[in-house]
Amino acid sequence: MKLIKLIFAILFLIITTPIILLLSLIMWFYERIKRFFVKPKQPLEVKVFKDENGALSAKSLQEMKRLGFSKFEINVAKNLIQTHPEQEFTFSSGGSSEELEAIFSALKEARPEREQLKDEQKLKELTLQQQYLKGEISEEIAVWLFNQGRIEETIEMFQVLAESFPARKPYYETQIQVLTSS
């Protein structure tokens, strides 16, 4: 029985191996011959405009979809418009995905200052949160608590500040009155 299975396995390999090699050879020839008969696709070009919010305009988006731009190319165009709103572009397709990926990553690295400011604000908030959790007191933490909507904790922080800094006590009491009246 084992001998029969072994014979069938060998016959299967003997029959299928030339078929696979033949198909691979046909595909290789097809790719070579196709170059002579198929014209290379011309890159698509479209003038990209921004809307009043500084994003890719709906008209430009529709035009890009109509011409056949890929979703990835449309996302690259959107990112170009958002990161460089002062400029207008003629956007071309047909680049390799590696080229588009390089453009996309370069745009992410060259973020505008406003995004860097957002990151700095997030870092500052995180620092204030850590200080608050450690039990530190400061007017800056009190303002942060107020911005978080934590009014009662803000009032408590101003009360501690008023006791800790007698010279500024009238100011802190005024802040407490404003917070309790709202």
Secondary structure, 3 states (H helix, E strand, C coil): CHHHHHHHHHHHHHHHHHHHHHHHHHHHHHHHHHHHHCCCCCCCEEEECECCCCCECHHHHHHHHHHCCCHHHHHHHHHHHHHCCCCCEEEECCCCHHHHHHHHHHHHHCCCHHHHHHHHHHHHHHHHHHHHHHCCCCHHHHHHHHHCCCHHHHHHHHHHHHHHCHHHHHHHHHHHHHHHHC
